[in-house]
Amino acid sequence: MQKFDGVISRAFASLSDMVQGCHQLLLPEGRFWALKGVYPTDELSALEKHYNVEACHRLDVPGCDGERHLLELSAGPQ
């Protein structure tokens, strides 16, 4: 199976479901990027402990009301 440097999702699933469903697509040093609305505190606390938040960027999207965030996640050793 081909592996990738990054997996990007937008309105796909919870963070936990995203990483569980897509981890096999990611190279060991790869990153997940997830576009979210409100900062997903509950979703982050539900992630397995070996996933790390490398960055969180608050986005200003013209024409869109409400919060938007881009989260960058990495997978450490299991």
PyMOL Python script that loads the backbone (N, CA, C, O; Angstrom):
from pymol import cmd

cmd.read_pdbstr("""\
ATOM      1  N   MET A   1       0.839  -1.174   0.000  1.00  0.00           N
ATOM      2  CA  MET A   1       0.000   0.000   0.000  1.00  0.00           C
ATOM      3  C   MET A   1       0.887   1.240   0.000  1.00  0.00           C
ATOM      4  O   MET A   1       1.866   1.319   0.742  1.00  0.00           O
ATOM      5  N   GLN A   2       0.530   2.200  -0.839  1.00  0.00           N
ATOM      6  CA  GLN A   2       1.280   3.454  -0.882  1.00  0.00           C
ATOM      7  C   GLN A   2       1.040   4.248   0.394  1.00  0.00           C
ATOM      8  O   GLN A   2      -0.074   4.295   0.915  1.00  0.00           O
ATOM      9  N   LYS A   3       2.112   4.875   0.889  1.00  0.00           N
ATOM     10  CA  LYS A   3       2.023   5.709   2.091  1.00  0.00           C
ATOM     11  C   LYS A   3       2.346   7.146   1.718  1.00  0.00           C
ATOM     12  O   LYS A   3       3.029   7.406   0.727  1.00  0.00           O
ATOM     13  N   PHE A   4       1.844   8.083   2.529  1.00  0.00           N
ATOM     14  CA  PHE A   4       1.915   9.496   2.192  1.00  0.00           C
ATOM     15  C   PHE A   4       2.532  10.312   3.315  1.00  0.00           C
ATOM     16  O   PHE A   4       2.535   9.901   4.475  1.00  0.00           O
ATOM     17  N   ASP A   5       3.060  11.488   2.944  1.00  0.00           N
ATOM     18  CA  ASP A   5       3.615  12.436   3.918  1.00  0.00           C
ATOM     19  C   ASP A   5       2.527  13.057   4.776  1.00  0.00           C
ATOM     20  O   ASP A   5       2.769  13.421   5.927  1.00  0.00           O
ATOM     21  N   GLY A   6       1.332  13.178   4.221  1.00  0.00           N
ATOM     22  CA  GLY A   6       0.254  13.825   4.956  1.00  0.00           C
ATOM     23  C   GLY A   6      -1.109  13.328   4.538  1.00  0.00           C
ATOM     24  O   GLY A   6      -1.316  12.897   3.404  1.00  0.00           O
ATOM     25  N   VAL A   7      -2.032  13.395   5.473  1.00  0.00           N
ATOM     26  CA  VAL A   7      -3.439  13.088   5.239  1.00  0.00           C
ATOM     27  C   VAL A   7      -4.224  14.308   5.704  1.00  0.00           C
ATOM     28  O   VAL A   7      -4.063  14.764   6.837  1.00  0.00           O
ATOM     29  N   ILE A   8      -5.072  14.831   4.830  1.00  0.00           N
ATOM     30  CA  ILE A   8      -5.855  16.028   5.133  1.00  0.00           C
ATOM     31  C   ILE A   8      -7.326  15.652   5.191  1.00  0.00           C
ATOM     32  O   ILE A   8      -7.821  14.910   4.343  1.00  0.00           O
ATOM     33  N   SER A   9      -8.026  16.173   6.206  1.00  0.00           N
ATOM     34  CA  SER A   9      -9.471  15.939   6.269  1.00  0.00           C
ATOM     35  C   SER A   9     -10.198  17.236   6.560  1.00  0.00           C
ATOM     36  O   SER A   9      -9.684  18.128   7.234  1.00  0.00           O
ATOM     37  N   ARG A  10     -11.397  17.312   6.035  1.00  0.00           N
ATOM     38  CA  ARG A  10     -12.286  18.445   6.294  1.00  0.00           C
ATOM     39  C   ARG A  10     -13.685  17.883   6.476  1.00  0.00           C
ATOM     40  O   ARG A  10     -14.237  17.258   5.570  1.00  0.00           O
ATOM     41  N   ALA A  11     -14.251  18.110   7.647  1.00  0.00           N
ATOM     42  CA  ALA A  11     -15.612  17.651   7.940  1.00  0.00           C
ATOM     43  C   ALA A  11     -15.761  16.156   7.644  1.00  0.00           C
ATOM     44  O   ALA A  11     -16.761  15.728   7.068  1.00  0.00           O
ATOM     45  N   PHE A  12     -14.768  15.375   8.040  1.00  0.00           N
ATOM     46  CA  PHE A  12     -14.744  13.938   7.740  1.00  0.00           C
ATOM     47  C   PHE A  12     -15.276  13.122   8.901  1.00  0.00           C
ATOM     48  O   PHE A  12     -16.206  12.333   8.733  1.00  0.00           O
ATOM     49  N   ALA A  13     -14.706  13.299  10.057  1.00  0.00           N
ATOM     50  CA  ALA A  13     -15.053  12.469  11.212  1.00  0.00           C
ATOM     51  C   ALA A  13     -14.413  13.088  12.447  1.00  0.00           C
ATOM     52  O   ALA A  13     -13.755  14.125  12.369  1.00  0.00           O
ATOM     53  N   SER A  14     -14.617  12.438  13.584  1.00  0.00           N
ATOM     54  CA  SER A  14     -13.900  12.876  14.781  1.00  0.00           C
ATOM     55  C   SER A  14     -12.405  12.640  14.557  1.00  0.00           C
ATOM     56  O   SER A  14     -12.019  11.849  13.697  1.00  0.00           O
ATOM     57  N   LEU A  15     -11.578  13.322  15.325  1.00  0.00           N
ATOM     58  CA  LEU A  15     -10.129  13.125  15.194  1.00  0.00           C
ATOM     59  C   LEU A  15      -9.749  11.674  15.441  1.00  0.00           C
ATOM     60  O   LEU A  15      -8.919  11.117  14.724  1.00  0.00           O
ATOM     61  N   SER A  16     -10.349  11.063  16.446  1.00  0.00           N
ATOM     62  CA  SER A  16     -10.054   9.670  16.768  1.00  0.00           C
ATOM     63  C   SER A  16     -10.417   8.747  15.604  1.00  0.00           C
ATOM     64  O   SER A  16      -9.633   7.872  15.237  1.00  0.00           O
ATOM     65  N   ASP A  17     -11.600   8.940  15.027  1.00  0.00           N
ATOM     66  CA  ASP A  17     -12.012   8.117  13.884  1.00  0.00           C
ATOM     67  C   ASP A  17     -11.114   8.365  12.681  1.00  0.00           C
ATOM     68  O   ASP A  17     -10.791   7.434  11.943  1.00  0.00           O
ATOM     69  N   MET A  18     -10.710   9.617  12.478  1.00  0.00           N
ATOM     70  CA  MET A  18      -9.848   9.944  11.348  1.00  0.00           C
ATOM     71  C   MET A  18      -8.505   9.223  11.454  1.00  0.00           C
ATOM     72  O   MET A  18      -8.073   8.582  10.497  1.00  0.00           O
ATOM     73  N   VAL A  19      -7.842   9.321  12.608  1.00  0.00           N
ATOM     74  CA  VAL A  19      -6.519   8.702  12.722  1.00  0.00           C
ATOM     75  C   VAL A  19      -6.617   7.177  12.721  1.00  0.00           C
ATOM     76  O   VAL A  19      -5.734   6.506  12.187  1.00  0.00           O
ATOM     77  N   GLN A  20      -7.672   6.624  13.306  1.00  0.00           N
ATOM     78  CA  GLN A  20      -7.837   5.167  13.286  1.00  0.00           C
ATOM     79  C   GLN A  20      -8.113   4.664  11.872  1.00  0.00           C
ATOM     80  O   GLN A  20      -7.628   3.603  11.480  1.00  0.00           O
ATOM     81  N   GLY A  21      -8.893   5.430  11.110  1.00  0.00           N
ATOM     82  CA  GLY A  21      -9.244   5.007   9.761  1.00  0.00           C
ATOM     83  C   GLY A  21      -8.174   5.263   8.718  1.00  0.00           C
ATOM     84  O   GLY A  21      -8.182   4.636   7.659  1.00  0.00           O
ATOM     85  N   CYS A  22      -7.251   6.177   9.001  1.00  0.00           N
ATOM     86  CA  CYS A  22      -6.274   6.590   7.987  1.00  0.00           C
ATOM     87  C   CYS A  22      -4.823   6.359   8.376  1.00  0.00           C
ATOM     88  O   CYS A  22      -3.933   6.651   7.577  1.00  0.00           O
ATOM     89  N   HIS A  23      -4.546   5.844   9.572  1.00  0.00           N
ATOM     90  CA  HIS A  23      -3.152   5.724  10.020  1.00  0.00           C
ATOM     91  C   HIS A  23      -2.309   4.863   9.090  1.00  0.00           C
ATOM     92  O   HIS A  23      -1.105   5.087   8.963  1.00  0.00           O
ATOM     93  N   GLN A  24      -2.921   3.886   8.442  1.00  0.00           N
ATOM     94  CA  GLN A  24      -2.160   3.001   7.560  1.00  0.00           C
ATOM     95  C   GLN A  24      -1.702   3.714   6.288  1.00  0.00           C
ATOM     96  O   GLN A  24      -0.856   3.191   5.563  1.00  0.00           O
ATOM     97  N   LEU A  25      -2.244   4.893   6.009  1.00  0.00           N
ATOM     98  CA  LEU A  25      -1.859   5.661   4.827  1.00  0.00           C
ATOM     99  C   LEU A  25      -0.672   6.578   5.067  1.00  0.00           C
ATOM    100  O   LEU A  25      -0.124   7.142   4.120  1.00  0.00           O
ATOM    101  N   LEU A  26      -0.269   6.734   6.324  1.00  0.00           N
ATOM    102  CA  LEU A  26       0.715   7.741   6.700  1.00  0.00           C
ATOM    103  C   LEU A  26       2.105   7.138   6.883  1.00  0.00           C
ATOM    104  O   LEU A  26       2.262   6.090   7.509  1.00  0.00           O
ATOM    105  N   LEU A  27       3.113   7.815   6.329  1.00  0.00           N
ATOM    106  CA  LEU A  27       4.499   7.449   6.609  1.00  0.00           C
ATOM    107  C   LEU A  27       4.785   7.681   8.093  1.00  0.00           C
ATOM    108  O   LEU A  27       4.099   8.489   8.719  1.00  0.00           O
ATOM    109  N   PRO A  28       5.774   6.999   8.674  1.00  0.00           N
ATOM    110  CA  PRO A  28       6.060   7.169  10.105  1.00  0.00           C
ATOM    111  C   PRO A  28       6.309   8.620  10.512  1.00  0.00           C
ATOM    112  O   PRO A  28       5.931   9.020  11.613  1.00  0.00           O
ATOM    113  N   GLU A  29       6.936   9.411   9.650  1.00  0.00           N
ATOM    114  CA  GLU A  29       7.206  10.813   9.976  1.00  0.00           C
ATOM    115  C   GLU A  29       6.120  11.749   9.432  1.00  0.00           C
ATOM    116  O   GLU A  29       6.272  12.969   9.478  1.00  0.00           O
ATOM    117  N   GLY A  30       5.035  11.182   8.923  1.00  0.00           N
ATOM    118  CA  GLY A  30       3.967  11.970   8.302  1.00  0.00           C
ATOM    119  C   GLY A  30       3.107  12.718   9.309  1.00  0.00           C
ATOM    120  O   GLY A  30       3.273  12.586  10.522  1.00  0.00           O
ATOM    121  N   ARG A  31       2.184  13.505   8.771  1.00  0.00           N
ATOM    122  CA  ARG A  31       1.305  14.340   9.588  1.00  0.00           C
ATOM    123  C   ARG A  31      -0.142  14.194   9.127  1.00  0.00           C
ATOM    124  O   ARG A  31      -0.423  13.985   7.947  1.00  0.00           O
ATOM    125  N   PHE A  32      -1.040  14.311  10.083  1.00  0.00           N
ATOM    126  CA  PHE A  32      -2.457  14.481   9.790  1.00  0.00           C
ATOM    127  C   PHE A  32      -2.758  15.970   9.894  1.00  0.00           C
ATOM    128  O   PHE A  32      -2.263  16.637  10.802  1.00  0.00           O
ATOM    129  N   TRP A  33      -3.560  16.497   8.979  1.00  0.00           N
ATOM    130  CA  TRP A  33      -4.064  17.859   9.073  1.00  0.00           C
ATOM    131  C   TRP A  33      -5.581  17.775   9.070  1.00  0.00           C
ATOM    132  O   TRP A  33      -6.176  17.216   8.150  1.00  0.00           O
ATOM    133  N   ALA A  34      -6.196  18.324  10.087  1.00  0.00           N
ATOM    134  CA  ALA A  34      -7.650  18.260  10.226  1.00  0.00           C
ATOM    135  C   ALA A  34      -8.221  19.665  10.333  1.00  0.00           C
ATOM    136  O   ALA A  34      -7.827  20.442  11.203  1.00  0.00           O
ATOM    137  N   LEU A  35      -9.142  19.981   9.449  1.00  0.00           N
ATOM    138  CA  LEU A  35      -9.856  21.250   9.519  1.00  0.00           C
ATOM    139  C   LEU A  35     -11.066  21.061  10.420  1.00  0.00           C
ATOM    140  O   LEU A  35     -11.897  20.185  10.180  1.00  0.00           O
ATOM    141  N   LYS A  36     -11.163  21.873  11.440  1.00  0.00           N
ATOM    142  CA  LYS A  36     -12.247  21.790  12.419  1.00  0.00           C
ATOM    143  C   LYS A  36     -12.861  23.166  12.598  1.00  0.00           C
ATOM    144  O   LYS A  36     -12.265  24.177  12.226  1.00  0.00           O
ATOM    145  N   GLY A  37     -14.043  23.198  13.165  1.00  0.00           N
ATOM    146  CA  GLY A  37     -14.697  24.456  13.506  1.00  0.00           C
ATOM    147  C   GLY A  37     -14.198  24.928  14.861  1.00  0.00           C
ATOM    148  O   GLY A  37     -13.066  25.395  14.990  1.00  0.00           O
ATOM    149  N   VAL A  38     -15.047  24.804  15.866  1.00  0.00           N
ATOM    150  CA  VAL A  38     -14.681  25.162  17.238  1.00  0.00           C
ATOM    151  C   VAL A  38     -13.534  24.254  17.682  1.00  0.00           C
ATOM    152  O   VAL A  38     -13.489  23.080  17.312  1.00  0.00           O
ATOM    153  N   TYR A  39     -12.611  24.794  18.470  1.00  0.00           N
ATOM    154  CA  TYR A  39     -11.471  24.003  18.947  1.00  0.00           C
ATOM    155  C   TYR A  39     -11.987  22.706  19.580  1.00  0.00           C
ATOM    156  O   TYR A  39     -12.797  22.764  20.505  1.00  0.00           O
ATOM    157  N   PRO A  40     -11.537  21.537  19.102  1.00  0.00           N
ATOM    158  CA  PRO A  40     -12.116  20.250  19.493  1.00  0.00           C
ATOM    159  C   PRO A  40     -11.523  19.655  20.778  1.00  0.00           C
ATOM    160  O   PRO A  40     -10.887  18.602  20.736  1.00  0.00           O
ATOM    161  N   THR A  41     -11.727  20.310  21.890  1.00  0.00           N
ATOM    162  CA  THR A  41     -11.159  19.868  23.169  1.00  0.00           C
ATOM    163  C   THR A  41     -11.528  18.423  23.487  1.00  0.00           C
ATOM    164  O   THR A  41     -10.658  17.628  23.843  1.00  0.00           O
ATOM    165  N   ASP A  42     -12.806  18.076  23.363  1.00  0.00           N
ATOM    166  CA  ASP A  42     -13.249  16.710  23.678  1.00  0.00           C
ATOM    167  C   ASP A  42     -12.635  15.684  22.735  1.00  0.00           C
ATOM    168  O   ASP A  42     -12.234  14.603  23.168  1.00  0.00           O
ATOM    169  N   GLU A  43     -12.559  16.013  21.454  1.00  0.00           N
ATOM    170  CA  GLU A  43     -11.968  15.084  20.491  1.00  0.00           C
ATOM    171  C   GLU A  43     -10.486  14.864  20.778  1.00  0.00           C
ATOM    172  O   GLU A  43      -9.987  13.746  20.651  1.00  0.00           O
ATOM    173  N   LEU A  44      -9.791  15.915  21.161  1.00  0.00           N
ATOM    174  CA  LEU A  44      -8.362  15.779  21.472  1.00  0.00           C
ATOM    175  C   LEU A  44      -8.143  14.917  22.710  1.00  0.00           C
ATOM    176  O   LEU A  44      -7.202  14.125  22.753  1.00  0.00           O
ATOM    177  N   SER A  45      -8.995  15.062  23.708  1.00  0.00           N
ATOM    178  CA  SER A  45      -8.831  14.248  24.917  1.00  0.00           C
ATOM    179  C   SER A  45      -9.180  12.786  24.654  1.00  0.00           C
ATOM    180  O   SER A  45      -8.743  11.910  25.400  1.00  0.00           O
ATOM    181  N   ALA A  46      -9.957  12.507  23.611  1.00  0.00           N
ATOM    182  CA  ALA A  46     -10.318  11.128  23.273  1.00  0.00           C
ATOM    183  C   ALA A  46      -9.271  10.436  22.397  1.00  0.00           C
ATOM    184  O   ALA A  46      -9.351   9.227  22.181  1.00  0.00           O
ATOM    185  N   LEU A  47      -8.290  11.191  21.891  1.00  0.00           N
ATOM    186  CA  LEU A  47      -7.246  10.593  21.046  1.00  0.00           C
ATOM    187  C   LEU A  47      -6.359   9.657  21.854  1.00  0.00           C
ATOM    188  O   LEU A  47      -6.114   9.884  23.039  1.00  0.00           O
ATOM    189  N   GLU A  48      -5.881   8.604  21.201  1.00  0.00           N
ATOM    190  CA  GLU A  48      -4.903   7.732  21.841  1.00  0.00           C
ATOM    191  C   GLU A  48      -3.667   8.562  22.187  1.00  0.00           C
ATOM    192  O   GLU A  48      -3.333   9.519  21.488  1.00  0.00           O
ATOM    193  N   LYS A  49      -3.003   8.188  23.264  1.00  0.00           N
ATOM    194  CA  LYS A  49      -1.912   9.003  23.818  1.00  0.00           C
ATOM    195  C   LYS A  49      -0.706   9.150  22.896  1.00  0.00           C
ATOM    196  O   LYS A  49       0.061  10.101  23.052  1.00  0.00           O
ATOM    197  N   HIS A  50      -0.512   8.237  21.938  1.00  0.00           N
ATOM    198  CA  HIS A  50       0.673   8.356  21.083  1.00  0.00           C
ATOM    199  C   HIS A  50       0.481   9.342  19.922  1.00  0.00           C
ATOM    200  O   HIS A  50       1.397   9.529  19.122  1.00  0.00           O
ATOM    201  N   TYR A  51      -0.686   9.969  19.820  1.00  0.00           N
ATOM    202  CA  TYR A  51      -0.884  11.034  18.833  1.00  0.00           C
ATOM    203  C   TYR A  51      -0.609  12.371  19.501  1.00  0.00           C
ATOM    204  O   TYR A  51      -1.081  12.634  20.608  1.00  0.00           O
ATOM    205  N   ASN A  52       0.153  13.206  18.824  1.00  0.00           N
ATOM    206  CA  ASN A  52       0.567  14.493  19.384  1.00  0.00           C
ATOM    207  C   ASN A  52       0.041  15.642  18.536  1.00  0.00           C
ATOM    208  O   ASN A  52       0.032  15.557  17.308  1.00  0.00           O
ATOM    209  N   VAL A  53      -0.396  16.712  19.185  1.00  0.00           N
ATOM    210  CA  VAL A  53      -0.765  17.933  18.477  1.00  0.00           C
ATOM    211  C   VAL A  53       0.519  18.727  18.266  1.00  0.00           C
ATOM    212  O   VAL A  53       1.106  19.238  19.220  1.00  0.00           O
ATOM    213  N   GLU A  54       0.943  18.824  17.027  1.00  0.00           N
ATOM    214  CA  GLU A  54       2.163  19.559  16.690  1.00  0.00           C
ATOM    215  C   GLU A  54       1.886  21.053  16.560  1.00  0.00           C
ATOM    216  O   GLU A  54       2.740  21.880  16.881  1.00  0.00           O
ATOM    217  N   ALA A  55       0.688  21.393  16.087  1.00  0.00           N
ATOM    218  CA  ALA A  55       0.323  22.802  15.923  1.00  0.00           C
ATOM    219  C   ALA A  55      -1.187  22.917  15.804  1.00  0.00           C
ATOM    220  O   ALA A  55      -1.871  21.987  15.378  1.00  0.00           O
ATOM    221  N   CYS A  56      -1.685  24.078  16.191  1.00  0.00           N
ATOM    222  CA  CYS A  56      -3.087  24.425  15.986  1.00  0.00           C
ATOM    223  C   CYS A  56      -3.120  25.859  15.480  1.00  0.00           C
ATOM    224  O   CYS A  56      -2.630  26.775  16.141  1.00  0.00           O
ATOM    225  N   HIS A  57      -3.699  26.040  14.311  1.00  0.00           N
ATOM    226  CA  HIS A  57      -3.763  27.360  13.686  1.00  0.00           C
ATOM    227  C   HIS A  57      -5.216  27.811  13.641  1.00  0.00           C
ATOM    228  O   HIS A  57      -6.069  27.129  13.072  1.00  0.00           O
ATOM    229  N   ARG A  58      -5.491  28.952  14.237  1.00  0.00           N
ATOM    230  CA  ARG A  58      -6.831  29.526  14.129  1.00  0.00           C
ATOM    231  C   ARG A  58      -6.916  30.200  12.763  1.00  0.00           C
ATOM    232  O   ARG A  58      -6.039  30.984  12.398  1.00  0.00           O
ATOM    233  N   LEU A  59      -7.961  29.898  12.017  1.00  0.00           N
ATOM    234  CA  LEU A  59      -8.105  30.404  10.660  1.00  0.00           C
ATOM    235  C   LEU A  59      -9.172  31.480  10.586  1.00  0.00           C
ATOM    236  O   LEU A  59     -10.195  31.405  11.268  1.00  0.00           O
ATOM    237  N   ASP A  60      -8.929  32.469   9.763  1.00  0.00           N
ATOM    238  CA  ASP A  60      -9.920  33.490   9.456  1.00  0.00           C
ATOM    239  C   ASP A  60     -10.352  33.247   8.015  1.00  0.00           C
ATOM    240  O   ASP A  60      -9.608  33.533   7.077  1.00  0.00           O
ATOM    241  N   VAL A  61     -11.562  32.716   7.848  1.00  0.00           N
ATOM    242  CA  VAL A  61     -12.060  32.375   6.519  1.00  0.00           C
ATOM    243  C   VAL A  61     -13.067  33.450   6.098  1.00  0.00           C
ATOM    244  O   VAL A  61     -14.145  33.545   6.684  1.00  0.00           O
ATOM    245  N   PRO A  62     -12.728  34.255   5.094  1.00  0.00           N
ATOM    246  CA  PRO A  62     -13.646  35.309   4.655  1.00  0.00           C
ATOM    247  C   PRO A  62     -15.005  34.731   4.257  1.00  0.00           C
ATOM    248  O   PRO A  62     -15.087  33.734   3.541  1.00  0.00           O
ATOM    249  N   GLY A  63     -16.054  35.374   4.735  1.00  0.00           N
ATOM    250  CA  GLY A  63     -17.406  34.939   4.402  1.00  0.00           C
ATOM    251  C   GLY A  63     -17.956  33.840   5.285  1.00  0.00           C
ATOM    252  O   GLY A  63     -19.116  33.456   5.133  1.00  0.00           O
ATOM    253  N   CYS A  64     -17.154  33.321   6.208  1.00  0.00           N
ATOM    254  CA  CYS A  64     -17.606  32.258   7.112  1.00  0.00           C
ATOM    255  C   CYS A  64     -17.670  32.794   8.534  1.00  0.00           C
ATOM    256  O   CYS A  64     -16.693  33.333   9.055  1.00  0.00           O
ATOM    257  N   ASP A  65     -18.822  32.640   9.146  1.00  0.00           N
ATOM    258  CA  ASP A  65     -18.950  32.993  10.555  1.00  0.00           C
ATOM    259  C   ASP A  65     -18.491  31.813  11.398  1.00  0.00           C
ATOM    260  O   ASP A  65     -18.475  30.676  10.928  1.00  0.00           O
ATOM    261  N   GLY A  66     -18.126  32.078  12.612  1.00  0.00           N
ATOM    262  CA  GLY A  66     -17.736  31.005  13.520  1.00  0.00           C
ATOM    263  C   GLY A  66     -16.247  30.726  13.480  1.00  0.00           C
ATOM    264  O   GLY A  66     -15.510  31.251  12.646  1.00  0.00           O
ATOM    265  N   GLU A  67     -15.835  29.885  14.409  1.00  0.00           N
ATOM    266  CA  GLU A  67     -14.420  29.537  14.543  1.00  0.00           C
ATOM    267  C   GLU A  67     -14.016  28.489  13.514  1.00  0.00           C
ATOM    268  O   GLU A  67     -14.819  27.648  13.109  1.00  0.00           O
ATOM    269  N   ARG A  68     -12.761  28.557  13.104  1.00  0.00           N
ATOM    270  CA  ARG A  68     -12.164  27.553  12.227  1.00  0.00           C
ATOM    271  C   ARG A  68     -10.748  27.305  12.723  1.00  0.00           C
ATOM    272  O   ARG A  68     -10.031  28.243  13.071  1.00  0.00           O
ATOM    273  N   HIS A  69     -10.348  26.035  12.754  1.00  0.00           N
ATOM    274  CA  HIS A  69      -9.007  25.653  13.206  1.00  0.00           C
ATOM    275  C   HIS A  69      -8.427  24.606  12.263  1.00  0.00           C
ATOM    276  O   HIS A  69      -9.144  23.771  11.712  1.00  0.00           O
ATOM    277  N   LEU A  70      -7.121  24.674  12.095  1.00  0.00           N
ATOM    278  CA  LEU A  70      -6.375  23.645  11.380  1.00  0.00           C
ATOM    279  C   LEU A  70      -5.436  23.006  12.388  1.00  0.00           C
ATOM    280  O   LEU A  70      -4.543  23.663  12.923  1.00  0.00           O
ATOM    281  N   LEU A  71      -5.645  21.717  12.643  1.00  0.00           N
ATOM    282  CA  LEU A  71      -4.800  20.991  13.592  1.00  0.00           C
ATOM    283  C   LEU A  71      -3.819  20.112  12.839  1.00  0.00           C
ATOM    284  O   LEU A  71      -4.177  19.466  11.853  1.00  0.00           O
ATOM    285  N   GLU A  72      -2.586  20.092  13.307  1.00  0.00           N
ATOM    286  CA  GLU A  72      -1.538  19.241  12.747  1.00  0.00           C
ATOM    287  C   GLU A  72      -1.182  18.203  13.803  1.00  0.00           C
ATOM    288  O   GLU A  72      -0.757  18.543  14.907  1.00  0.00           O
ATOM    289  N   LEU A  73      -1.361  16.931  13.449  1.00  0.00           N
ATOM    290  CA  LEU A  73      -1.121  15.827  14.379  1.00  0.00           C
ATOM    291  C   LEU A  73      -0.025  14.921  13.850  1.00  0.00           C
ATOM    292  O   LEU A  73       0.122  14.744  12.640  1.00  0.00           O
ATOM    293  N   SER A  74       0.737  14.352  14.763  1.00  0.00           N
ATOM    294  CA  SER A  74       1.727  13.335  14.408  1.00  0.00           C
ATOM    295  C   SER A  74       1.485  12.109  15.273  1.00  0.00           C
ATOM    296  O   SER A  74       0.853  12.180  16.327  1.00  0.00           O
ATOM    297  N   ALA A  75       2.002  10.993  14.803  1.00  0.00           N
ATOM    298  CA  ALA A  75       1.875   9.746  15.555  1.00  0.00           C
ATOM    299  C   ALA A  75       3.238   9.359  16.092  1.00  0.00           C
ATOM    300  O   ALA A  75       4.186   9.175  15.328  1.00  0.00           O
ATOM    301  N   GLY A  76       3.337   9.237  17.403  1.00  0.00           N
ATOM    302  CA  GLY A  76       4.566   8.769  18.027  1.00  0.00           C
ATOM    303  C   GLY A  76       4.567   7.253  18.095  1.00  0.00           C
ATOM    304  O   GLY A  76       3.654   6.615  17.571  1.00  0.00           O
ATOM    305  N   PRO A  77       5.569   6.664  18.729  1.00  0.00           N
ATOM    306  CA  PRO A  77       5.618   5.209  18.870  1.00  0.00           C
ATOM    307  C   PRO A  77       4.423   4.702  19.673  1.00  0.00           C
ATOM    308  O   PRO A  77       3.997   5.321  20.647  1.00  0.00           O
ATOM    309  N   GLN A  78       3.902   3.571  19.241  1.00  0.00           N
ATOM    310  CA  GLN A  78       2.737   2.988  19.927  1.00  0.00           C
ATOM    311  C   GLN A  78       3.152   2.095  21.055  1.00  0.00           C
ATOM    312  O   GLN A  78       2.299   1.525  21.736  1.00  0.00           O
TER     313      GLN A  78
END
""", "prot")
cmd.dss("prot")
cmd.show_as("cartoon", "prot")
cmd.util.cbc("prot")
cmd.orient("prot")
